[in-house]
Amino acid sequence: MQCELDYTNERRWEGSYLKKKCMEIGVEDEYNLYQSRLRSYYTGVYILLHWIVILVHSLFLLATCEETHLIYIDIFAYVLGSVLITAVMWINFEEELVIRRVCVMYVTSVITVLILVIIDIITNMYHYHKHDWVTGSFYDTYIILTTYMFLPIPHILPPLALGSTVSCLYVCYYFYYVAALFRNDFSNARNFNKMWAEVSHHISLNMLGVFFRISREIVVRSSFLDRHQYVMEDISLRNARAQEKIFLHSILPQQIAQPIQDDIRNRIAMAEKHRDVHIVSMARDRLMSIQTHPDVSILYADIVNYTQLTTTLTVKHLVTLLHNLYARFDKAASHFTVQRIKFLGDCYYCVAGLTVPDPDHAKCCVDLGLCMINQIQQVGISQNLDIDIRVGVHSGSLFAGVLGAAKLQYDIWGTDVTIANRLEATGMAGHIHLSARTLNSMTDHSYTILPGTVAATEDPYLMKYKIVTFLIAATTTTDEISEYESDEVETLSLSLQLSAKSHMSVGTYTVELHNEFKQMPVGPMGFRSWLKRICYSRKDDDNSTDHAFSSIRFYFLDFIDPRMEHAFLRQPDYMLKYSILLAWIICTSLIVIEMVYQRTISNTYVFVSSGAMLSFTILLFITWYKKICFWRYPEGGHTYSIISCLIFRIAENIQRSLIKRVAIYMFTVTTYFGIISVMLMECNVDEYQMLHIESKIYLYEPEPNMCFQPWVLTNMICLIMGMSLIFSRIPFVMKLMVTLLEVIIYMVLIFYQFNYIVHHSLSTNPYFLAEYSHCILILITFLSLCLMERQTEFNDKMNFKWRAELKKKQKAGSLADQSISILLHNILPAHVVNIYLSSLAKHELYYEDYSMVGVMFATLMNFQLDLSSLRVLNEIITEFDNVLSYYKDDYLVEKIKIVGCTYMAACGLDIRLSSTISGRRSTRSSIAQEVARARRTLQFYEQHGHKKEDVVFVITAFALDLIRSLYMCNSNYKNLPCDRELFSAKMRVGISSGEVMAGVVGASQVHYDIWGNAVNMASRMDSTGVVGHIQVTDETATILRKCGIKCDFRGLTFVKGRGILPTYFVGIDDHYNFQYIEEDEGSFQVNVHNLSD
């Protein structure tokens, strides 16, 4: 078995890689500013820690020393040094100065360290020369650890240089001032080796500090990058939600938008849980978003002579004309606070008082109607077109909302809506045809009122509701209309609104990122914040710092949510190799130190030390082998042997397993104590006590190595404590408890079992008990390490929390993106979405021209359009949309719109088949280039031109499927205990085919529509059709016969705008199947076979 090296995850936790990423995304300067804030925080913690150490040490001296006059100089030196250190370090709180003068951090840190070293060494030398009192150094471990942990020195090398310098000073002091006092002969190999033990101790201390610096740098950079990505995702999510809101509100009023948004998100979430269920298939569970509006005015407008325009104007001219007119109408509607609902070819209708109640809604509609008449007459004159408009206005109540599951479009229904439609149909060109109710709603007006039309008095629907009508001529103007001047209308596309409202500029991004980085927490909690939280129990969810604290407990820094804590603990440890390396170094140091001070090398010592070194070396090889291979083959592609692959898997398994890491951690601590135990076991306290007493009585020099050196034990415990707390990715509470247990064990040893030995060891101050000196050093080290690890744990927790929040943001962003995609595809056909966003964003008018499209109009009959009927209509339309989902292959059926009870669809709106597409040809990613690429995949259309006609068969098959679905709905509804009249829906269908123009027109709302003679004829085939039949034109019937479908001649039918034309019924049997032409059945099978291909 062979494998390749995957070092991706490990590389993300390396300092060089993280620094490179910061520089790539341009946040290195922000990171340096954040590091400056961190260093200020560390400085504050250090000053507080140092004062605690000095006060505790001074109080112990005052409380325990017999001759207090000898230690006043020590206390004075400690307090004076603390004051000087505070004054020097306080400069680092001036962030602007530190940012401008980086050398300030170096200078203050060096001065601080020198003050501590000088005070520690000078006081000892003073007591020796003044009082002949030999004392040992006290602050060497403390100074080295705090140099790496808290001093504001950037990078790794400067603190390493400073820490190494401190170590050299103390090593020199030890041998030339302390060891010499015991008259050790350095020519003796054993005494000379003690230098290497001291050096080994200081090397390990510096390695502890270096490891902390490296791990902190990695964690902080990783947290910073995660925060950056979190902020970017948050900005993107807000933009996505703003887009979603704008898209949705472009077709739906705000009061109905939220339920639709929630419904779309719920459907997406449900689809993710049940991935085998398509989103559309869950449409049965959709809510019906319909509201009642009791007092509104409805305006219907229809362009006169439109049918002739479709046959005389070119594609571009007609679409440009409609776009110009509808853009003018939309702008005027916005001015008069009237909401456009939609348009159907040449029919434009809108409502006043719909979204916001308006007592003057009737007057708003009338003023808009007069403005529309004036504008269309101006366009007709300017372009020399015979064009005019009829307008009908009626006031009353209506239902408004969304029906179905696909191509969501806002629409209105109701008796008063139908009355407004009939007023337009029976009106007069250039006039507003309004009802008496609308006229009575206008309490104050200056219009010239004329009697209604004769056609209105003869209209059956208007007569049924006793509607009295009136006319207002276009010559009537009001102040509002005069004030409104329609300038040349520019394209007001939705994408432009998005660019203006939701897309942030680069400067805005930068400012928001800067503010977010400025609010990033730098530590577990400041004292004042902690005090406020205790006293006032305040939580500010808007502040990122307080929000971080609200999810993490103060004392042990564990997540309040146990699931998040469990997830944090179980995350892989990609820095394990550094912990193992440090454990190996400290193990080596402990063995070297013990070897130097052992009188004889026992078998137990050899066994324990050899086993420890072998174990840590094996672990070191396993954890570092992957990185070594990456160093050797950084470009990848190298194939490794089965042994290498096995080592890779073992290392990865250890990294991913919390139990295995904890086992290694406990093995490390146990091994360290095993090494110390060997040293302690070889010490006979009674024998040492007796010999020590004899040496005092008989005045001879005792054997120096007859027992362990107490300060050596203390230094070894300090190293073990550092390793116990610094070991990465081990639960903080566990490390804290283990280290506390180590402290307790050490206290028991020095105060009980080995009290005599420790008592007679070197002290740090005159008349200060040696065991107290050891104890304070251990407590100071423990406190420093705890504060350090607490900071590291906080950074780790914040890093994990932000990554968890980032995943939530990404998931929410993905959900928003999906919902936007669904909204777009429920507004525009799939092939138009990307082209629309790219073309209209550049002020381009988008249109298409197709040579062969099948158009279908299907009208449901026997609906009164009240609330109960709309509920049934919603169910039926949803079933139709479900049928639509099965027509998604090469022969795509697009739902165009629903108008009242009429379902409009088309087949053949494929951009690859369009002969003319608008768009600037010079753009880098132009529409023409996209079309050219698409057409190259459809060369068979050019070779088999007759296949274009298959769209007619597909749209007819779709219409038959709708009839079948309606039959199934009626059959199911018969078993429901409700009014049977609600469920006796019937349908008539009209189909036509031919050239069609398609595009997006209007200025305020996105709407994709189709125009052309085929559209008009399909509408006429529907309106003049018969319930239960599919009526088609002569041309369409000819194409269907080629496909083997039987078409029965109905007769000559009067078609509005075209006169008397022959029409046909598609052959359908009693089981709702096509009737085939027997003699052409073989030919039909060939066509069906080609269609399926």
Protein Blocks (a to p, Z undefined) as FASTA:
>chain_A
ZZdddfklmmmmcfklmmmmmmmnopmmmmmmmmmmmmmmmmmmmmmmmmmmmmmmmmmm
mmmmmblmlmmmmmmmmmmmmmmmmmmmmmmmmmmlmmmmmmlmmmmmmmmmmmmmmmmm
mmmmmmmmmnopacddfklmmmmmmmmmmmccehjklmmmmmmmmmmmmmmmmmmmmmmm
nopafkbmklmmmmmmmmmmmmmmmmmmmmmmmmmmmmmmmmmmmmmmmmmmmmmmmmmm
mmmmmmmmmmbcfklmmmmmmmmmmmmmmmmmmmmbcfklmmmmpccdddddfbdcdddd
ddehklmmmmmpcfklmmmmmmmmmmmmmmmmmmnopacfbdehjaccddehklpccfkl
mmmmmmmmmmmmmmmmmmmmmnopacdddddddddddddddedjehpacddedjklmmmm
mmmmmmcehiacddfklmmmmmbccbdcddddfklmmmmklmmnopacddddfkbccfkl
mmpccdddddddfklmmmmmmmccfklmmmmmmmmmmmpcfbfbdfklmmmmmmnopacf
kbmklmmmmmpcfklopafblmlmmmmmmpccfklmmmmmmmmmmmmmmmmmmmmmpmba
cfklmmmmmmmmmmmmmmmmmmmmmmmmmmmmmngoiacdfklmmmmmmmmmmmmpmklm
mmmmmmmmmmmmmmmmmmmmmpcfklmmmmmmmmmmnopacdfklpccfklmmmmmmmmm
mmmmmpghiafklmmmmmmmmmmmmmmmmmmmmmmmmmmmccfbehiafklmmmmmmmmm
mmmmmmmmmmmmmmmmmmmmmmmmmmmmmmmmmmmmmmmmmmmmmmbcfklmmmmmmmmm
nopacddddfbdcddddddehiehiaklmmmmmmmmmmmmmmmmmmmcfbdcddfbdehj
accddehiafklpcbdcddfkbmbbfklmmmmmmmmmmmmmmmmmlmmmmmmmmmmmmmm
mmmmmmmmmmmmmmpccdfklmmcccdddddedddddddedjkbccdddedjklmmmmmm
mmmmcehiacddfklmmmmmmnopacddfbjcddehklpaddddddddfkopacddfklm
mmmmmmmmmmmZZ
